[in-house]
Amino acid sequence: MSDRRRRFKRGLLLLLLIAACTAIWFLRPYPPDQTALKAMQGGEGITVTDYGEWIVFEGGQSFDPSVIFYPGARVKPESYAPLARLLAGYGHRVFIARMPFNLAVADVQRADELLKNFPDQPFVIGGHSMGGAMAARYAAFHADRFSGVFFLAAFPDKRGDLSQTKLPVLSLLGTRDGIVDPQKFKAGKSLLPTQAVYMSIEGGNHSQFGSYGMQEGDYQAIISAQDQWQQTAAALEQWMLQAILR
């Protein structure tokens, strides 16, 4: 083997190693913290069942609609357990998707099985960050099966254009969010129905919609995570009561 070929092979192997390390670093998930892990435990009237592809939260009472939740990019689904428990406490069944590589973009159609298994169940769908954008993509092609779409620190892209639908939409954004691009968020409003509701969580940030610590690039919140979850759950509940259950 010539020296040139050996150098080429060594260079190719080095490039592949760098690419693999980069992919591993990029796909490294944000794990649930201790608060989230505690919220994953059943009790106090809340049942938590892990079905593998879905984590389901249910309360003692049952009110429509049920909630389909797509997690943010690289965020473990268990990280949203505190918020899901609060929604289950309001009586809504909450389905949190477990996505391949912790990326909702890897399986936008994940909600198919729920719509198939519960054909008569009213659902809202939404998610956090990238999860919200992917939930909008799914809803755009299945608008007749949903009672509404919600965004937590998220906005739709062109493939998630909901502007021609009559779906109720709720968008929540923390005033201390350091991840969402303000210009892209503003542009995303043109892809939502004119009746979409926008709400700010004063002092909330991007990371505290979940419970996984501080996301790189985010701003420090000036309210507690518990406060942000409670405000988020209350806003979702009020939106579902007014816009969906009317």
WOVEN-V85985 format. One record per residue. RES is the residue in one small letter. PSI is psi as a letter, one per 20 degrees, with the letter a starting at -180 (999 if undefined). OMEGA is omega in degrees with one decimal (* if undefined). BURIAL is I if it has 24 or more other ideal C-beta (glycine too) atoms within 12 Angstrom, else O. Layout:
RES_PSI_OMEGA_BURIAL ; RES_PSI_OMEGA_BURIAL
This chain:
m_p_-177.2_O ; s_q_178.0_O ; d_h_-179.3_O ; r_g_179.9_O ; r_g_178.8_O ; r_g_179.3_O ; r_h_178.8_O ; f_g_-179.3_O ; k_g_178.4_O ; r_g_179.1_O ; g_g_179.3_O ; l_g_178.4_O ; l_h_179.3_O ; l_g_178.8_O ; l_g_178.3_O ; l_h_178.8_O ; l_g_178.9_O ; i_g_179.5_O ; a_g_-179.8_O ; a_g_179.5_O ; c_h_178.3_O ; t_g_179.5_O ; a_g_179.4_O ; i_g_179.3_O ; w_g_-176.7_O ; f_h_-176.9_O ; l_j_178.6_O ; r_o_-173.2_O ; p_q_168.1_I ; y_o_-176.8_I ; p_q_175.5_O ; p_q_176.9_I ; d_a_-175.3_I ; q_h_178.2_O ; t_g_178.7_I ; a_g_-179.8_I ; l_h_176.7_O ; k_h_179.8_O ; a_i_177.7_I ; m_i_-179.5_I ; q_p_177.5_O ; g_r_178.3_O ; g_r_180.0_O ; e_k_177.1_O ; g_j_-178.9_O ; i_p_175.8_I ; t_p_178.7_I ; v_p_-179.3_I ; t_p_179.0_O ; d_o_180.0_O ; y_j_-179.1_O ; g_f_179.8_O ; e_i_179.5_O ; w_q_169.2_I ; i_p_-172.3_I ; v_p_178.0_I ; f_p_179.9_I ; e_q_175.6_I ; g_a_-179.4_I ; g_h_177.0_O ; q_r_-178.4_O ; s_o_178.2_O ; f_q_174.7_I ; d_q_-4.2_O ; p_r_169.1_I ; s_r_-172.8_I ; v_p_171.9_I ; i_p_-174.0_I ; f_p_174.4_I ; y_p_-178.1_I ; p_r_174.6_I ; g_r_-178.1_I ; a_p_176.5_I ; r_j_178.4_I ; v_p_178.3_I ; k_p_-175.8_I ; p_h_179.5_I ; e_h_-178.7_I ; s_i_-178.5_I ; y_j_-179.0_I ; a_g_-179.7_I ; p_g_178.4_I ; l_g_-179.6_I ; a_h_178.2_I ; r_g_179.2_I ; l_g_178.8_I ; l_h_176.3_I ; a_h_177.1_I ; g_h_174.7_I ; y_i_177.3_I ; g_j_-178.5_I ; h_p_172.5_I ; r_p_-175.7_I ; v_p_177.6_I ; f_o_175.6_I ; i_p_-178.3_I ; a_p_169.4_I ; r_o_-171.3_I ; m_q_174.3_I ; p_p_179.6_O ; f_j_-177.3_O ; n_k_179.1_I ; l_o_-179.8_I ; a_h_179.4_I ; v_i_-179.4_I ; a_i_179.9_O ; d_m_-179.4_I ; v_h_-175.9_I ; q_j_-175.2_I ; r_h_-177.6_I ; a_i_-179.4_I ; d_g_-173.8_O ; e_h_178.5_O ; l_g_178.4_I ; l_h_178.9_I ; k_g_-176.0_O ; n_h_-179.6_O ; f_m_-172.3_O ; p_h_-177.7_O ; d_j_-176.7_O ; q_p_173.1_I ; p_p_-179.9_I ; f_q_157.8_I ; v_q_179.1_I ; i_q_178.5_I ; g_a_-179.7_I ; g_a_-176.6_I ; h_p_174.2_I ; s_c_178.9_I ; m_h_178.9_I ; g_h_177.0_I ; g_g_179.2_I ; a_g_-179.7_I ; m_h_175.3_I ; a_h_177.9_I ; a_h_176.5_I ; r_g_-179.1_I ; y_g_-177.6_I ; a_h_-178.3_I ; a_h_-178.8_I ; f_j_179.8_O ; h_k_-172.6_I ; a_h_-177.3_I ; d_i_-177.9_O ; r_i_-176.5_I ; f_q_177.5_I ; s_i_179.5_I ; g_r_-179.9_I ; v_p_178.3_I ; f_q_-178.7_I ; f_p_172.9_I ; l_o_-176.9_I ; a_l_-173.5_I ; a_r_176.5_I ; f_q_-177.5_I ; p_q_166.9_I ; d_a_-174.8_I ; k_h_179.3_O ; r_i_176.9_O ; g_k_-178.1_I ; d_o_179.9_I ; l_j_-170.8_I ; s_h_-178.3_O ; q_j_177.5_O ; t_r_175.5_I ; k_j_-177.0_O ; l_p_168.8_I ; p_p_-178.7_I ; v_p_174.2_I ; l_p_178.1_I ; s_p_178.9_I ; l_p_-179.2_I ; l_p_176.0_I ; g_q_-179.3_I ; t_i_178.5_I ; r_k_179.5_I ; d_p_179.2_I ; g_j_-176.0_O ; i_g_-177.0_I ; v_p_176.3_I ; d_o_-176.3_O ; p_h_-178.9_O ; q_g_178.3_O ; k_h_177.5_O ; f_g_179.2_I ; k_g_179.3_O ; a_h_-178.9_O ; g_h_179.8_I ; k_h_179.6_I ; s_i_-179.8_O ; l_j_179.8_I ; l_q_179.1_I ; p_q_-178.0_I ; t_h_-178.6_O ; q_j_179.3_O ; a_q_-179.3_I ; v_p_179.0_I ; y_p_-180.0_O ; m_q_176.1_I ; s_q_172.9_O ; i_o_-174.7_I ; e_p_178.8_O ; g_i_178.4_O ; g_q_178.3_I ; n_a_-178.0_I ; h_g_-170.6_I ; s_h_-171.0_I ; q_j_166.6_I ; f_h_173.1_I ; g_a_179.9_I ; s_m_-175.2_I ; y_j_-179.1_I ; g_a_-174.8_I ; m_p_178.2_O ; q_p_-178.6_I ; e_p_178.4_O ; g_i_-178.9_O ; d_r_174.3_I ; y_q_178.9_O ; q_p_176.8_O ; a_q_176.3_I ; i_j_168.2_O ; i_r_179.9_O ; s_q_175.9_O ; a_g_179.1_I ; q_g_178.2_O ; d_g_-179.3_O ; q_g_177.9_I ; w_g_-178.8_I ; q_g_177.7_I ; q_h_-179.8_I ; t_g_-179.9_I ; a_g_-179.9_I ; a_g_179.1_O ; a_g_177.6_I ; l_g_179.4_I ; e_g_-179.8_I ; q_g_178.2_O ; w_g_180.0_I ; m_h_179.0_I ; l_g_-173.9_O ; q_g_-172.1_O ; a_h_-170.4_I ; i_h_-175.0_I ; l_j_-179.3_O ; r_999_*_O
